[in-house]
Amino acid sequence: MKNPVGKLVIGAAFAACVATTSTQAFAADIRIGAMRTGSAWYVFAATLEKMLEPKLKGTNVEIIARGGGVANPMVVQAGKAEIALSNVATAVWARNGHEIYKGKKADKIRALVGGLNSVYVGAMIREDFIKKMGTADLVKIIKSGKPVRIVMKPTGSSAVPAVDMILESLGSSRAKIKANGGAIVQVAVSQIASVIRDGNGDIYFDTIINRHPTITEVSLTGNVRFVDLPKESLALLAKNGLATGKYGPWFKGQAGANTGADLGTVLIASDRLPDATAYQITKTLVESAKQMGDAHPAWKRFKPENAWKASGTGIPLHPGAVKYYKERGWM
């Protein structure tokens, strides 16, 4: 597997479709925007890479092992990746120029395959902190004005703007948390479990899927309790494209299913990606749903026949994807 970091992309980024022969010409390079090694999205991209290389003859398929739900739409918009994983909500935010993108719009992104899996924004609280506060109610904790240390991933993760919305819905903000003597602890994925285990954080917000490696480690070593997001937070998140839903129980610390906000997952592409390439990527992924589910349980519930629907894509489909879905009789 190749690492594209620091590599010069030589020559034209795309090849034209050859209509006069029976052989299709595909994009010369396909860079897949994912996340860091060890993440579920990296596993997805690595599996997709292996499936695509024999299908896209003469195409070099590579993984960009960085980025995230917020960053990836702009990575595709800027031409730094031909395709990428994105949350449905962040794809919509990017296309519409949401304030988290500082007015910039990703008008060149299109959807290939939607409804890949649900990704829930959820919360965990250390049991020691619950005892200290006398409650596991997020509303009471945040509104208490007492010092709270909130743990989350660095900027670029979809969890970060979601946390801002959660705090806003409860009359707070990152600045207020700090002013009350608390802290906003943003660390790399590899450091989160140790931060919680060592008692250096109180509430941990993240994007949650079944068997998420970091959350699994936190649940096994951090003595945490999963809690529901407050109705006030769910209402504001819903206004910003995150559907309310239940997840689990998947981890230690979950007494039953918890209520979170679903960001959704969609494979997006640049509108500059040749139709033939977009068609083949869509076809390969949709017709390899079982293989993807075997690679990671998060995709076992993917329903290919719904992959084209707006509820699972959020943004317009690429013409190459439309062609495939119409051929299948789904559109």
C-alpha positions in Angstrom: 0.0 0.0 0.0 1.4 3.4 -1.0 1.5 6.4 1.2 0.8 9.6 -0.9 2.1 12.0 1.7 4.8 14.1 0.1 4.4 12.4 -3.3 4.4 14.5 -6.5 1.6 13.6 -8.8 3.1 13.6 -12.2 1.3 14.2 -15.5 -2.4 14.8 -16.1 -4.8 14.0 -13.3 -7.4 12.5 -15.5 -7.6 10.6 -18.8 -10.3 11.1 -21.3 -12.9 8.5 -21.9 -12.1 6.7 -25.1 -15.4 6.2 -27.0 -13.9 4.8 -30.2 -12.6 1.6 -28.7 -14.1 -1.1 -26.5 -11.5 -0.2 -23.7 -12.5 2.5 -21.2 -9.8 4.9 -20.1 -10.0 5.8 -16.5 -8.6 8.5 -14.3 -4.8 8.1 -14.2 -4.7 8.6 -10.4 -7.3 7.9 -7.8 -6.5 9.3 -4.4 -8.9 8.3 -1.7 -9.4 10.8 1.1 -9.8 8.8 4.4 -8.5 9.3 7.9 -5.4 8.2 9.8 -4.2 4.6 10.0 -6.3 2.6 12.4 -9.5 4.4 11.8 -12.6 2.7 10.4 -12.4 5.0 7.4 -8.8 3.9 6.7 -9.9 0.3 6.8 -12.7 1.2 4.3 -10.3 3.0 2.0 -7.7 0.2 2.1 -10.4 -2.4 1.2 -11.7 -0.2 -1.6 -8.2 0.3 -2.9 -7.7 -3.4 -3.2 -11.1 -3.8 -5.0 -10.5 -0.9 -7.4 -7.0 -1.6 -8.7 -7.9 -4.6 -10.8 -11.0 -2.9 -12.1 -9.5 0.4 -13.1 -6.7 -0.8 -15.5 -3.8 1.6 -15.6 -4.9 3.6 -12.6 -2.8 4.2 -9.6 -5.0 4.0 -6.5 -3.7 5.6 -3.3 -5.0 6.4 0.2 -4.6 9.8 1.8 -4.2 8.7 5.5 -5.3 12.0 7.1 -8.2 14.3 7.0 -11.6 13.6 8.4 -15.3 14.3 8.1 -14.9 18.1 8.0 -11.7 18.2 6.0 -12.4 15.7 3.2 -15.1 17.6 1.2 -12.6 20.5 0.9 -9.8 18.0 0.0 -11.9 16.9 -3.0 -13.0 20.4 -3.8 -9.3 21.5 -4.0 -8.4 18.6 -6.3 -6.2 16.9 -3.6 -8.2 13.7 -3.8 -10.5 12.4 -6.5 -12.8 10.6 -4.1 -13.2 10.6 -0.3 -15.3 9.5 2.6 -17.4 12.2 4.1 -20.2 12.5 6.6 -23.5 13.3 4.9 -23.9 16.3 7.2 -20.4 17.7 6.5 -20.8 17.2 2.7 -24.0 19.4 2.9 -22.2 21.9 5.1 -19.3 22.2 2.7 -21.5 22.5 -0.4 -23.6 25.2 1.3 -20.7 27.1 2.7 -21.5 26.6 6.4 -19.7 28.9 8.8 -17.3 26.2 9.9 -15.8 26.5 6.3 -15.5 30.3 6.7 -17.7 31.0 3.8 -15.9 28.7 1.3 -18.2 26.4 -0.7 -17.4 23.0 -2.1 -19.5 23.3 -5.2 -17.5 20.7 -7.1 -18.3 17.7 -4.9 -20.7 15.0 -6.0 -22.0 11.8 -4.3 -21.2 8.3 -5.5 -22.5 6.0 -2.9 -24.6 7.0 0.1 -26.0 5.3 3.2 -22.7 3.5 3.8 -23.2 3.4 7.6 -24.5 5.5 10.5 -22.0 7.5 12.5 -23.3 8.7 15.8 -22.1 11.7 17.8 -22.2 10.4 21.3 -20.8 11.2 24.8 -19.0 9.3 27.6 -18.4 10.5 31.1 -15.9 9.1 33.6 -17.6 7.4 36.5 -15.3 9.2 39.0 -16.5 12.5 37.5 -20.1 11.5 37.8 -19.6 10.8 41.5 -17.9 14.2 41.9 -20.7 16.0 40.2 -23.5 13.9 41.7 -25.1 13.5 38.2 -24.6 12.0 34.8 -27.0 14.6 33.2 -25.1 16.6 30.6 -27.5 19.5 30.9 -26.9 19.8 34.7 -23.1 19.3 34.3 -22.6 21.9 31.6 -24.9 24.4 33.2 -23.4 24.0 36.6 -20.6 26.4 35.8 -18.1 24.0 37.5 -14.8 23.1 35.8 -15.2 20.4 33.1 -12.5 18.9 31.0 -13.9 18.0 27.6 -11.9 15.5 25.4 -12.3 15.3 21.6 -10.3 14.9 18.4 -8.4 17.7 16.8 -10.0 20.2 14.4 -10.9 18.4 11.2 -13.0 15.7 12.8 -16.8 16.0 12.5 -17.0 15.6 16.2 -15.6 19.1 16.8 -18.4 21.2 15.2 -20.9 18.8 16.7 -19.5 19.5 20.2 -19.7 23.2 19.5 -23.4 22.8 18.6 -24.0 20.7 21.8 -22.4 23.3 24.0 -24.3 26.1 22.2 -27.6 24.3 22.7 -26.8 24.2 26.5 -25.9 27.9 26.7 -22.2 27.3 26.7 -19.1 27.3 24.4 -15.5 26.2 24.4 -14.6 29.7 25.7 -17.0 29.5 28.6 -15.8 26.0 29.5 -12.3 27.4 29.8 -13.5 30.6 31.6 -15.1 28.4 34.3 -11.7 26.7 35.0 -12.3 23.7 32.7 -10.4 22.7 29.6 -10.9 21.6 26.0 -8.5 18.7 25.4 -8.0 18.1 21.7 -5.5 15.2 21.1 -4.7 12.7 18.4 -6.8 9.5 18.3 -3.8 7.5 19.7 -3.7 9.6 22.9 -7.4 9.7 23.8 -7.6 6.4 25.7 -4.6 7.3 27.9 -6.0 10.8 28.6 -9.3 9.2 29.9 -7.6 6.3 31.7 -5.2 8.7 33.5 -8.0 10.9 34.7 -7.0 13.9 32.6 -10.4 14.4 31.0 -14.0 14.2 32.3 -16.4 14.0 29.2 -15.4 12.5 25.9 -17.3 13.3 22.8 -16.7 11.4 19.6 -18.2 9.9 16.4 -19.2 6.3 17.3 -19.6 3.2 15.3 -19.7 -0.5 16.3 -16.2 -1.8 17.3 -14.6 1.6 17.0 -11.0 0.8 18.2 -10.4 4.0 20.3 -13.9 3.9 21.9 -13.5 0.2 22.6 -10.2 0.9 24.4 -11.7 3.8 26.3 -14.7 1.7 27.4 -12.4 -1.2 28.6 -9.8 0.9 30.4 -11.4 4.3 31.2 -14.3 3.3 33.5 -16.8 5.5 31.6 -20.6 5.6 31.2 -22.2 6.3 27.8 -25.0 9.0 28.2 -27.7 10.2 25.9 -27.4 13.6 24.2 -29.9 16.1 25.6 -33.0 16.9 23.7 -31.9 20.5 23.4 -28.7 19.4 21.7 -30.5 16.9 19.4 -32.8 19.6 18.2 -30.0 21.9 17.2 -28.0 19.1 15.6 -31.1 18.1 13.6 -31.3 21.6 12.2 -27.8 21.1 11.0 -28.4 17.8 9.2 -27.8 15.2 11.9 -30.7 12.8 12.4 -31.5 11.6 15.9 -30.9 7.9 16.4 -30.1 5.0 18.8 -26.7 3.2 18.9 -25.6 0.1 20.7 -25.3 -1.4 23.2 -21.8 -2.1 21.7 -19.4 -1.2 24.5 -18.7 -1.7 28.1 -20.3 1.2 29.9 -23.5 1.0 27.8 -26.5 -0.3 29.9 -28.6 -0.2 26.7 -28.9 1.7 23.5 -28.0 5.4 23.8 -29.4 8.4 21.9 -27.0 10.2 19.6 -27.0 12.2 16.4 -26.3 10.5 13.1 -23.8 12.2 10.8 -24.1 9.4 8.1 -21.4 8.4 5.7 -21.2 8.9 1.9 -18.5 8.4 -0.7 -18.0 11.6 -2.6 -16.1 12.5 -5.7 -15.0 15.5 -7.7 -17.3 16.6 -10.5 -14.1 16.5 -12.6 -13.8 12.7 -12.2 -14.6 11.1 -15.6 -18.0 9.6 -15.8 -16.6 6.2 -16.7 -14.4 6.2 -13.6 -17.2 7.3 -11.4 -19.5 4.6 -12.8 -16.9 1.9 -12.2 -16.1 3.0 -8.6 -19.9 3.1 -7.9 -20.4 -0.3 -9.5 -17.4 -1.9 -7.7 -18.5 -0.6 -4.2 -22.2 -1.4 -4.5 -21.5 -4.9 -5.9 -18.9 -5.6 -3.2 -21.1 -4.7 -0.2 -20.5 -8.1 1.5 -16.7 -7.7 1.1 -16.9 -4.3 2.8 -19.1 -5.7 5.6 -16.5 -8.5 6.1 -13.7 -5.9 6.4 -15.5 -3.9 9.1 -18.9 -4.5 10.8 -19.9 -0.8 10.5 -20.8 -1.5 6.8 -22.8 -4.7 7.3 -26.1 -2.7 7.3 -25.4 -1.0 4.0 -28.3 -1.4 1.6 -27.0 -1.0 -2.0 -30.5 -0.4 -3.4 -30.7 2.8 -1.3 -27.3 4.1 -2.1 -28.6 6.7 -4.5 -31.2 8.3 -2.2 -30.8 11.9 -1.1 -31.3 11.0 2.5 -28.1 9.0 2.4 -26.1 11.3 0.1 -27.1 14.9 1.0 -25.6 16.3 -2.2 -26.2 15.7 -5.9 -25.0 12.5 -7.5 -22.2 12.3 -10.0 -23.5 11.6 -13.5 -21.4 8.4 -13.6 -23.2 7.2 -10.5 -26.6 8.1 -11.9 -25.9 6.0 -15.0 -25.1 3.0 -12.8 -28.2 3.4 -10.6 -30.5 3.8 -13.6 -29.0 0.7 -15.2 -29.9 -1.2 -12.0 -33.5 0.1 -12.2 -33.2 1.8 -8.8 -33.8 5.3 -10.1 
